[in-house]
C-alpha cells in the first residue's frame, strides 16, 4: 500500500488502508475502530464515507489505529487539517506543511541506469555514511567501513552517487542526500535484489562474531503455519518495515550505518493437508 505522504485526501487513505488490511486478514470496521479506541463500532466507516470528521483527539486515535509514526503521522495530522479546514488561510497553512514533509521524506523510484546502485553494498552504505562525515577524505570513509574497500573505490563510488543524484556535494568533501528513501522499480528488482540480499546475508552471519550483543540484534521464530497465516505475517512485516523507515527518515544525521534484514523463508516442503499437524511455535 502507498504511503500516506502520497495522498491529498485523508479519507481516501483511510479507506485504502482498510481495504488493504481486509484483503490480507479478517479485518472489519469494528476492529479498525476498536484499534483507535473509539466507542462507536462504525465511526471510522462514517468518517471514510464523509458523514463525520475527525477531532484533534480523533486524529491521534485514527493514527494509532493505522500505526502511523514519525513523518507519516505528522503528515496525516496536516492532511486532516487541510481537508477539514473551513478558512482558506488554515487550508493553505496545512497544505504548506504537507509539502514540506513530502519533500523531506519523498521516495525515489530507481529505474534505468540508477538501479546499478544495488550492484554493490558500498553504494547504499556510502550514501548513508558520507553525509555523517562532513569534510572526511575518502581514506577516512574507507576506514570507517572497516577497510572493506580502498580510498580509490570510495572516491569512485562517491562520484557515481553524485552523478546519479543519490548525493549532492554542497562543499569540498561535504555531501547530503537528495532523497530520503529509495525504492527499486518492479522490473529491475529480481536479479539485483537477489544479489544484494545474498551479500547482506553474509554480512549478517559475520556480524555475529564481529560485534558484541549490545551492538546487534538477532531473533528468530520457527513456526508451523498455513498459506493464510503466511500472507497475514507478510502484511505485518510490511507494516513494520514502513514504520521503521518513517523513524529512520524522521530526522537528518546519525552516527552509524545499520542494516536491517526482514527474512522469512521455508525450512520444509509443503505438507499435504491430510498429513498436517496442529500449529506449533518455538522461539530461538
LINFENTA-V705945 format. One record per pair of residues at least 6 apart in sequence whose ideal C-beta (glycine too) atoms are under 8 Angstrom apart, sorted by the first residue. I is the first residue (numbers start at 1). J is the second residue. Records with the same first field share a line. If there is no record, write none. Layout:
I: J / J
//
This chain:
1: 16 / 17 / 20 / 238
2: 16
3: 72 / 107 / 242
4: 10 / 13 / 66 / 68 / 72 / 75 / 76 / 79
5: 71 / 72 / 75 / 101 / 102 / 105 / 106 / 107
7: 13 / 79
8: 79 / 82 / 98
9: 79 / 83
10: 54 / 76 / 79 / 80 / 83
11: 47 / 48 / 49 / 50 / 83
13: 76 / 79
14: 44 / 47 / 48 / 62 / 66
15: 48
17: 66
18: 27 / 29 / 32 / 44 / 48
20: 235
21: 27 / 32 / 235
22: 28
24: 231 / 232 / 234 / 235
25: 232 / 235
29: 41 / 42 / 44 / 45
30: 41 / 42
32: 44 / 45 / 65
33: 40 / 41 / 42 / 43 / 44 / 45 / 65
34: 41
35: 64 / 65
36: 44 / 58 / 61 / 62 / 64 / 65
37: 61 / 64
38: 44 / 58 / 61
40: 46
43: 52
44: 62 / 65
46: 52
47: 53 / 54 / 58 / 62
53: 84
54: 62 / 80 / 84
59: 76 / 77 / 80
62: 76 / 80
63: 73 / 76 / 77
66: 76
67: 239 / 243
68: 76 / 246
69: 243 / 246 / 247
70: 243 / 246 / 247 / 249 / 250
71: 101 / 104 / 105 / 246 / 249 / 250
72: 242 / 246
73: 246
74: 97 / 101
75: 98 / 101 / 102 / 105
78: 94 / 95 / 97 / 98 / 101
79: 94 / 98
81: 90 / 94
82: 91 / 94 / 95 / 98
85: 91 / 94
104: 180 / 249
105: 180 / 181 / 246 / 249
106: 179 / 180 / 181
107: 179 / 180 / 181 / 182 / 183
108: 178 / 179 / 181 / 182 / 183
109: 183 / 184 / 185
110: 117 / 118 / 182 / 183 / 184 / 185 / 188
111: 185 / 187 / 188
113: 164
114: 164 / 165 / 166
115: 184 / 185 / 188 / 192
116: 123 / 160 / 164
117: 123 / 124 / 127 / 161 / 164 / 166 / 182
118: 124 / 184 / 192 / 193 / 195 / 196
119: 192 / 195
120: 157 / 199
121: 196 / 199 / 200 / 203
122: 145 / 148 / 149 / 153 / 154 / 157
123: 157 / 160 / 161 / 166
125: 145 / 257
126: 141 / 145 / 154 / 157 / 158 / 161
127: 161 / 166 / 167 / 177
128: 254 / 257
129: 141 / 144 / 145 / 257
130: 136 / 141 / 158 / 161 / 167 / 175
131: 167 / 175 / 176 / 177 / 252 / 253
132: 253 / 254 / 255 / 257
133: 140 / 141 / 144
134: 171 / 173 / 174 / 175
135: 172 / 173 / 174
136: 144 / 173
137: 151 / 173
138: 151 / 152 / 154 / 155 / 158
139: 151 / 154
141: 151 / 154
142: 148 / 149 / 150 / 151 / 153 / 154
145: 154
149: 157
158: 167 / 175
161: 167 / 175
162: 168 / 169 / 175
165: 178
166: 177 / 178 / 179 / 182
167: 175 / 176 / 177 / 178
168: 175 / 176 / 177 / 178
169: 175
170: 176
180: 249
181: 245 / 249
184: 192 / 193
197: 261
200: 259 / 261
201: 261 / 263
203: 259
204: 218 / 259 / 261
207: 216
208: 216 / 218
219: 283 / 284
220: 283 / 284
221: 281 / 282 / 283 / 284
222: 267 / 281 / 282 / 284
223: 279 / 280 / 281 / 282
224: 277 / 278 / 279 / 280 / 281
225: 233 / 279
226: 276
229: 279
230: 264
233: 264
234: 264
237: 262 / 264
240: 262
241: 262
244: 260
//
